[in-house]
Amino acid sequence: MAEQAAHNRQVVGSNPSSATRENKKMKKCPQCKKEQPVNCFNKNKSKKDGLSDHCRRAYWRVYYEVNKEKISERKRKYFQENKEKISEREKKIRANIPAGIYIIKNTTNDKIYVGCSTQLPRRWYQHKWRLKRGEHENSFLQRDFEKHGLGVFEFIIIKEHPKDTPLETLEREETKIILENKKKSIPMYNISIKISSL
């Protein structure tokens, strides 16, 4: 019984290594102009290598560009037909999301960005989205993201507040924390404060 289990482990263990070898094979996508693992391409038997010319990301990018109006019309129609359902779902989600003060810490140089939000988890998502698109409002944070990648950044909640806390109250607290950190000479990404008079 134990021998059979060991044999099964060997057989199971052999498959991932072949999959890993397959992933190491690379192919250039003419749309993205990047070398990518072959598992990023759809299968196409009519092609010599058995793979489509463009990677999946390029395929969907082209698909969305070609069908932009059709997709936006479908979304608009769905929203109109399900307005109440969407509104209820949004209310439930918002009801459980806390407000508060947070920091984004770069673990390579201990530099921090202090911020506040009425919806903490969503705010971290927004930061990541803007950084990945190269559109973050803080150029210093964007530069370090491009240099080190997302893996070196930590999102730390300093203080949670009730969900109905006014944004102005959060901004006052954020400003106090920024000023305290500047007095202590803590390296920061923040270059300005939101409320000048406390």
C-alpha positions in Angstrom: 0.0 0.0 0.0 2.8 2.4 1.0 4.8 1.4 -2.2 1.7 2.2 -4.3 1.3 5.6 -2.7 5.0 6.3 -3.3 4.6 5.3 -6.9 1.6 7.5 -7.3 3.5 10.5 -5.9 6.3 9.8 -8.4 3.9 9.7 -11.3 2.1 12.8 -10.1 5.4 14.6 -9.5 6.6 13.9 -13.1 3.8 15.8 -14.7 4.5 19.3 -13.2 8.1 19.1 -14.3 7.1 18.5 -17.9 4.6 21.4 -17.6 7.4 23.6 -16.2 9.6 22.6 -19.2 6.7 23.5 -21.5 6.3 26.9 -19.7 10.0 27.7 -20.2 9.6 27.6 -24.0 9.1 31.1 -25.2 7.4 32.7 -28.2 7.3 36.3 -29.3 4.0 38.0 -29.7 4.1 40.5 -32.6 1.3 42.6 -31.0 3.0 43.0 -27.6 6.5 42.7 -29.0 7.5 40.6 -26.0 8.8 37.1 -25.5 6.3 35.1 -23.5 5.9 31.5 -22.2 4.0 29.3 -24.7 1.2 28.8 -22.2 0.2 32.4 -22.8 -0.8 31.5 -26.3 -4.0 29.7 -27.4 -3.7 26.4 -29.4 -4.2 26.6 -33.1 -3.7 23.3 -35.1 -3.5 25.2 -38.4 -0.2 26.9 -37.3 3.2 25.2 -37.7 4.0 25.3 -34.0 0.4 24.5 -33.0 -0.1 27.9 -31.4 -1.8 31.1 -32.4 0.3 34.0 -33.5 -0.8 36.5 -30.8 -0.8 35.9 -27.1 -4.1 35.8 -25.2 -3.6 39.3 -23.8 -3.1 40.8 -27.3 -6.1 38.8 -28.6 -8.4 40.2 -26.0 -7.0 43.7 -26.4 -7.8 43.6 -30.1 -11.2 42.0 -29.4 -12.2 44.8 -27.0 -11.0 47.5 -29.5 -13.0 45.9 -32.4 -16.1 45.3 -30.2 -15.9 48.4 -28.0 -19.4 49.8 -28.8 -21.0 46.3 -28.7 -19.5 45.6 -25.2 -20.4 49.0 -23.8 -24.0 48.7 -25.1 -24.2 45.2 -23.5 -22.9 46.6 -20.2 -25.3 49.6 -20.3 -28.2 47.3 -21.0 -27.3 45.0 -18.2 -27.0 48.0 -15.8 -30.4 49.4 -16.8 -32.1 46.0 -16.4 -30.4 45.2 -13.0 -30.2 48.7 -11.4 -31.8 47.8 -8.1 -29.9 44.5 -7.8 -26.6 46.3 -8.4 -27.4 49.1 -6.0 -28.3 46.6 -3.3 -25.1 44.7 -3.8 -23.1 47.9 -3.6 -24.8 48.9 -0.4 -24.0 45.6 1.2 -20.4 45.8 0.1 -20.0 49.4 1.4 -21.7 48.5 4.7 -18.8 46.2 5.6 -15.9 48.3 4.4 -14.1 50.3 7.1 -12.6 53.8 6.7 -9.2 54.7 8.1 -5.6 55.7 7.8 -3.0 53.5 6.1 0.6 53.5 5.0 2.3 51.9 1.9 5.8 50.9 3.0 8.7 50.1 0.7 10.5 47.3 2.5 13.7 47.9 0.5 14.3 51.5 1.8 11.7 51.9 4.5 10.1 54.8 2.7 6.4 55.3 3.4 3.3 56.8 1.8 0.6 57.9 4.3 -3.0 58.0 3.1 -6.6 57.9 4.2 -9.7 56.4 2.7 -13.4 55.9 3.4 -13.0 52.4 1.9 -9.7 50.9 2.9 -9.5 47.7 0.8 -10.6 49.5 -2.3 -8.0 52.2 -1.9 -5.2 49.6 -2.0 -6.6 48.2 -5.1 -6.8 51.7 -6.7 -3.1 52.3 -5.8 -2.0 49.0 -7.4 -4.1 49.7 -10.5 -2.6 53.1 -11.1 0.9 52.0 -10.4 0.6 49.1 -12.9 -0.7 51.5 -15.5 2.1 54.0 -14.8 -0.5 56.7 -13.8 0.0 57.1 -10.0 -0.3 60.7 -8.8 2.8 60.3 -6.7 5.8 60.3 -9.1 8.3 59.1 -6.4 6.1 56.1 -5.5 5.7 55.4 -9.2 9.4 55.5 -9.8 10.2 53.0 -7.0 7.4 50.7 -8.2 9.0 50.7 -11.7 12.4 50.0 -10.1 11.5 47.3 -7.5 8.0 46.0 -8.5 4.9 45.5 -6.4 6.4 42.8 -4.2 8.4 45.2 -2.1 5.4 47.2 -1.0 3.3 46.5 2.1 -0.2 48.0 2.7 -0.5 48.6 6.5 -3.7 49.9 8.1 -2.6 52.2 11.0 -6.1 53.1 12.3 -9.6 52.0 11.4 -12.6 54.3 11.7 -16.4 53.7 11.3 -17.5 53.5 7.7 -19.5 56.8 7.9 -16.5 58.9 9.1 -16.3 62.1 7.0 -13.4 62.3 4.6 -12.3 65.7 6.1 -11.8 64.1 9.5 -9.7 61.4 7.9 -7.6 64.0 6.0 -7.0 65.9 9.2 -5.6 62.8 10.9 -3.6 61.9 7.8 -2.0 65.4 7.8 -1.1 65.1 11.5 0.7 61.8 10.9 2.6 63.2 7.8 3.8 66.2 9.8 4.8 64.0 12.8 6.8 61.7 10.5 8.5 64.7 8.8 9.6 66.0 12.2 11.1 62.6 13.0 12.9 62.6 9.6 11.2 59.4 8.5 11.7 59.0 4.7 8.3 59.6 2.9 6.8 59.6 -0.5 4.2 62.3 0.5 5.2 65.6 -1.0 2.1 67.6 0.1 -0.6 67.7 2.8 -4.3 67.9 2.1 -5.3 70.2 5.0 -3.0 73.1 5.6 -4.5 74.4 8.9 -5.1 71.9 11.7 
